Amino acid sequence: MSRGKREFLGLLLSLLLLGCRTSTPNHQTPPSINLTVSVAASLQDAMKGIEPIYREQKPTVKITYNFGSSGSLQQQIEQGAPVDIFISAAPKQMNALQAKNLLLEGTRRDLWHNQVVLVVPQGAKGIADFQELTDDQVKKIAIGAPDSVPAGQYGKEVLTALNLYGFLSSKLVFAKDVRQVLTYVETGNVDAGIVYSTDAKISDKVQVVATAAAETHSPIIYPVAVLQESKNPDAAQDFIQFLSSDAATTVLQNYGFSGY
């Protein structure tokens, strides 16, 4: 074969290969999805523990948490905050959003339970139950603001059921959320505080001295729902479904929550 023919055939082969390459479809990476989840402060550690497990299953979904008191989160949503999912520490805040048609119909469900406990700084003496909060040696008691913090609402119910709320009103220090109550007790700025058992469990600076009887307060239920204005309703519902999975339940139980 002459040199010219060889060059011609070589050029033809190159063109054919180039055509094959350009006609091969591009395999693009699936677009990522961002989910904003507004969550009651008492769930902070547990939800952070759940997120990497979910990312393993759904690597294209990024979870962004917004933690705070349920009342504050409710107000943010009512004012138009871009939220996909809301997890409250009480039905009250979820009911308010549902009444305003801000929840995506059919997505609300109850997830977990909790308990109310009385905590004091680690090693502190002199307080063994709720009744002893009336002692003169007890000067300050931290509690979440009852109007906006579910833990404060439950705490007020407990003290009222025990006929203590009126006696203790001058000692109460109201906090913006349950984690602030925990901080007040940890630092010794108050003599005692009312928090969830799950909050007490994560701190080695406080000790539980009493657990409120179930009949002294409303059931502590954590409801969840997708917001009507969610930009990713399908992904949001998938995440809610995951929260009831065995993997997520194991994490929640490790932090002291019980399933609904």
Secondary structure, 3 states (H helix, E strand, C coil): CCHHHHHHHHHHHHHHHHHHHHHCCCCCCCCCEEEEEEEEHHHHHHHHHHHHHHHHHCCCEEEEEEEECHHHHHHHHHCCCCCCEEECCCHHHHHHHHHCCCECCCCCEEEEECCEEEEEECCCCCCCCHHHHHCCCCCCEEEECCCCCHHHHHHHHHHHHCCCHHHHHHHEEEECCHHHHHHHHHCCCCCEEEEEHHHHHCCCCEEEEEECCHHHCCCCEEEEEEECCCCCHHHHHHHHHHHCCHHHHHHHHHCCCEEC
